[in-house]
Amino acid sequence: MDIQVLVAYASKYGATKEIAEKIGDALRQAGLRADVLLANRVKDLTPYKAVVLGSAVYIGGWRKEAASFLKSNEKALTGRPLWLFSSGPTGQGDPVALTQNWRFPKALQPVADRIHPRDIALFHGAADVNKMNPIEKWMLKNVKAPVGDFRDWKAITAWAGSIADTLLRETK
Ligand SMILES: Cc1cc2nc3c(=O)[nH]c(=O)nc-3n(C[C@H](O)[C@H](O)[C@H](O)COP(=O)(O)O)c2cc1C
């Protein structure tokens, strides 16, 4: 069985890229084929049976590479199983509680509603002060967001595992 999955991502400082890579690894471990690519580098969705798309969250929005990918590929994505994820909240505890119930960018909700993704996940992110510019540092301080790496690899791997299970089951 040859199931090829695209994991496309948008990342400013690399935390989301590593999440996408972890998802790709977990899919491969489950026996699927996975390409992990920057969202703006993807040329053609034809080879892919399913797509996972994720972005870092900045001020309640997705990075433009991921937002453009979702909008410009609406038709192709509607015909494929699609999973979406965001990487954002820093701090301990439930990521949705940390964002006061933010789950997905408002601006993209209409397109997501038309495509009907299988799931929209929100994962903890990582904020590295050594990489941020002074305005970004000030902004995080202002909203009292903790800095550090809060990525929950167990939750990410489990989510990827459930994607693999679904695709393997549906392709039987
Ligand atoms: C200026 C700034 C704004 C941010 N805004 C949000 C936000 O609105 N919601 C959120 O959950 N996380 C927010 N974050 C946290 C980032 O989304 C998080 O650090 C993410 O994992 C970074 O991913 P990247 O390294 O792939 O760019 C913000 C971080 C910075 C520096």
Ligand as a Chemical Component Dictionary entry (heavy atoms), coordinates in Angstrom:
data_LIG
# 
_chem_comp.id                   LIG 
_chem_comp.type                 NON-POLYMER 
_chem_comp.pdbx_formal_charge   0 
_chem_comp.three_letter_code    LIG 
# 
loop_
_chem_comp_atom.comp_id 
_chem_comp_atom.atom_id 
_chem_comp_atom.alt_atom_id 
_chem_comp_atom.type_symbol 
_chem_comp_atom.charge 
_chem_comp_atom.model_Cartn_x 
_chem_comp_atom.model_Cartn_y 
_chem_comp_atom.model_Cartn_z 
_chem_comp_atom.pdbx_ordinal 
LIG C1  C1  C 0 5.071  38.614 18.530 1  
LIG C2  C2  C 0 4.480  37.279 18.846 2  
LIG C3  C3  C 0 3.098  37.109 18.783 3  
LIG C4  C4  C 0 2.526  35.867 19.081 4  
LIG N1  N1  N 0 1.166  35.741 19.018 5  
LIG C5  C5  C 0 0.599  34.559 19.371 6  
LIG C6  C6  C 0 -0.810 34.418 19.366 7  
LIG O1  O1  O 0 -1.571 35.321 19.026 8  
LIG N2  N2  N 0 -1.332 33.239 19.767 9  
LIG C7  C7  C 0 -0.537 32.201 20.152 10 
LIG O2  O2  O 0 -1.066 31.157 20.528 11 
LIG N3  N3  N 0 0.817  32.288 20.134 12 
LIG C8  C8  C 0 1.394  33.445 19.749 13 
LIG N4  N4  N 0 2.765  33.559 19.740 14 
LIG C9  C9  C 0 3.607  32.394 20.067 15 
LIG C10 C10 C 0 4.114  31.681 18.796 16 
LIG O3  O3  O 0 3.040  31.289 18.003 17 
LIG C11 C11 C 0 4.908  30.442 19.168 18 
LIG O4  O4  O 0 6.076  30.891 19.781 19 
LIG C12 C12 C 0 5.168  29.542 17.971 20 
LIG O5  O5  O 0 5.432  28.231 18.415 21 
LIG C13 C13 C 0 6.323  30.052 17.132 22 
LIG O6  O6  O 0 6.471  29.223 16.007 23 
LIG P1  P1  P 0 7.671  29.382 14.963 24 
LIG O7  O7  O 0 8.971  29.203 15.713 25 
LIG O8  O8  O 0 7.431  28.252 14.007 26 
LIG O9  O9  O 0 7.565  30.713 14.318 27 
LIG C14 C14 C 0 3.362  34.774 19.440 28 
LIG C15 C15 C 0 4.749  34.958 19.474 29 
LIG C16 C16 C 0 5.312  36.185 19.194 30 
LIG C17 C17 C 0 6.815  36.321 19.251 31 
# 
loop_
_chem_comp_bond.comp_id 
_chem_comp_bond.atom_id_1 
_chem_comp_bond.atom_id_2 
_chem_comp_bond.value_order 
_chem_comp_bond.pdbx_ordinal 
LIG C1  C2  SING 1  
LIG C2  C3  SING 2  
LIG C2  C16 DOUB 3  
LIG C3  C4  DOUB 4  
LIG C4  N1  SING 5  
LIG C4  C14 SING 6  
LIG N1  C5  DOUB 7  
LIG C5  C6  SING 8  
LIG C5  C8  SING 9  
LIG C6  O1  DOUB 10 
LIG C6  N2  SING 11 
LIG N2  C7  SING 12 
LIG C7  O2  DOUB 13 
LIG C7  N3  SING 14 
LIG N3  C8  DOUB 15 
LIG C8  N4  SING 16 
LIG N4  C9  SING 17 
LIG N4  C14 SING 18 
LIG C9  C10 SING 19 
LIG C10 O3  SING 20 
LIG C10 C11 SING 21 
LIG C11 O4  SING 22 
LIG C11 C12 SING 23 
LIG C12 O5  SING 24 
LIG C12 C13 SING 25 
LIG C13 O6  SING 26 
LIG O6  P1  SING 27 
LIG P1  O7  DOUB 28 
LIG P1  O8  SING 29 
LIG P1  O9  SING 30 
LIG C14 C15 DOUB 31 
LIG C15 C16 SING 32 
LIG C16 C17 SING 33 
# 
